[in-house]
Amino acid sequence: MTETPDAGPADDPADGWFPESVAATYDGPGGANDAAVVEPMVDVLVDLAAGGPVLELAVGTGRIAAPLAGRGVPVTGIELSRAMAARIADKPGGAAVEVVIGDMTSTRVPGEFSVVYLVFNTISNVTSQDGQVAVFVNAAAHLRPGGLFLVEVGLPSLRRLPPGQDVVPFAVVPDGEGGGYVGFDQFDVVTQQFTSTHVTVTADGTGQFRRIPFRYAWPAEMDLMARIAGLRLRHRWSDWDRSPLTADSTTHVSVWEKL
């Protein structure tokens, strides 16, 4: 396999793990872009916002912010990658989203919000405990009293690790033409660090290899982060359908309220 490097001539190093070469294909069909995925998320956020303004941390390409703005909710987003943020305005509703380029651990925007939210596992892109605490503190600083901070994130697949193994595959997708995609996570259960590896191969043998570092945190640890930030747990669901969290849940959607 011929590896294709992450960065190309059009990439800006300031865009970190999401440069132009990634942003260009980030909104491909299927998965997180499906209406069946997006619409329940938007429905919950509209309900929680109750007519007030919302702030999305790591707004990305606006997969949630744009349709949320299209529902009449005032939306502001903070995004580190200019390449990702540049795609928001082209989406239906996206022109109404106000975007600020910056780091979600520290960037402040004017105003108070009814909801601050962070979805698609992005809290794990912050790879230190101190950094994740800073995200909670920054979210709380943007909330009005009684406002809500929502986080959607996967639960680490440690129950699938037998002794001596540290890798868990999460996707094997043939493309039907001799190529395909393979994704797997590699965990360090001592440091709570893990790396997601993404391998895409075309039928002619060329491909792309990407590795992205993350840090996982259990819901109980996030509750402590929330307490440090002056928040308390209000809701915890297994998914956007508001089903209860169980031992077999693979994700959680947690909502904390500003005291």
Residue, then its C-alpha position, 0 to 999 in steps of 0.5 A: m500500500t502507498e501511504t498518503p500523508d495527512a498534510g498536503p500543499a493546501d493544508d494549514p498546520a494551524d488546523g491541527w488534526f482537521p486540515e483541508s485534506v480532511a475537511a474536504t471529505y469530512d461531509g461524505p455521505g452516510g454515518a454522522n451526516d445521515a438525517a436519521v443521525v442528525e435530526p434526533m440530535v437537533d430535536v433534543l437541542v431545540d428542546l433544551a434551548a427553549g428558544g435561547p441562544v446556543l454555543e457549539l464547541a468544536v462546531g466543525t463543518g456545521r453538521i449540527a449547527a447549520p440545521l439547528a440554525g435552520r430551525g430558528v435557534p441562534v447558534t454561535g460556534i467555536e472551531l479551531s480548524r479554519a478549513m472545517a469552519a469554511r464549510i459551514a456557510d454553504k450548508p442550509g442554515g449555515a449562513a446564520v451561524e456565527v463562527v469564532i476561530g479558536d480553542m474550545t478550552s479557552t476562547r470566549v465569545p460575547g453573551e450568555f447561552s441557554v445551551v453549550y454543546l459538544v458532540f461527536n466524541t470531540i471532548s476526547n480530542v482534548t488529550s489531557q485531564d487538565g484540558q478537559v476540565a478547561v473545556f467544562v470551565n469554559a462552557a460554564a463561563h458561557l452559560r446563563p444561570g440554569g443553562l445547560f452543557l451537553v456532551e455526547v461521547g463514546l464509552p471506551s470499549l474496554r470490556r472487549l479487551p481480553p488480557g494482553q490485548d490493547v486493540v479494538p476494531f470498530a469498522v471494517v467496510p469493503d467498498g465493493e471494488g477491491g478496496g475499503y476502510v478499516g478503523f481500530d482503537q488502541f488503548d492505554v488503560v493506565t494513562q486513559q490515552f487511546t489512538s484511533t487508526h484509520v486505513t483507507v485503501t483503493a482498488d489500485g492499492t493506494g491509500q491513506f493512513r491516519r492516526i489521531p490521539f484521544r483521551y477517554a474519561w468515564p461519566a463519573e470523571m466528567d461529573l467531577m469535572a462538571r462540579i469543578a466548573g460549577l455544574r451539576l448533572r441534570h440528564r444522562w442518556s444512552d443516546w439521543d432518544r433519551s433512553p437510560l444509560t446501561a452497562d451495555s451502552t456504547t455512548h452517553v449523552s450527558v447534560w449538566e446544569k449551571l448552578 
